[in-house]
Amino acid sequence: MADAKQANLSGAYYGPPIPPQNTYRSVGRSSGCNPCACLFCTLFKLIFSIVVILGIIVLVVWLVIRPYGLKAHAESAALTQFALSSSNTLDFNLTVDIAVRNRNKRIGIYYDYIESQAFYDGDRFGFELLPPFYQGHKTTSEIKPVFQGTQLMLGNSVSTTYNTEKGKGFYNVDVKVYTKLRLKIWIFKIHHVNPTIKCTLSLPVPSNTSSTSTVNLGTDCDVDY
């Protein structure tokens, strides 16, 4: 009996073939990603690195320069004429003195274009172009538009607003200054920043006995970029 079992164990195996076990790697076969995926990963890392470096540079420059926006306020105004006729024609003579402050230590400002407009009850009545100038670091400059002439007012409520405010003794006038600026940082000039300065003024009705009605305002103006 033992001899029979031994004969079976030492005999040939007639079952399904057993696949060979590879214990080595094929020569030339890579275990990493395919070429397209590797290229994409490399480009992504490169772009990410550039973005990070640029962000650090911008942050350092910003910390060194510390840019501040303009500050503006209307110091005074002279209203010598402001008369609305029955045909909604406005005769006006208005001068406004606006102080603009450059608060930056390392940024100079070129005012390449300055356009001033005056509005009453939302209707424009005055317009003047002002000469360009350069404003240095930490300095205050004066913008002094003069509005004079006659203008047909097209708003439906202008007459009502005018009579009401005349009775109260004050006219509410908006003065806007549209600018085109270049910023000078060291030797570099940056084109263009276009802030709008808006001053809302409450002006006394001109006196009939005086040729000039000047008021000290000290009114802060909005600067919209």
Summary of the structure (lengths in Angstrom):
residues: 225
radius of gyration: 39.3
end to end distance: 105.3
largest distance: 145.6
contacts: 556
relative contact order: 0.17
helix: 23%
strand: 48%
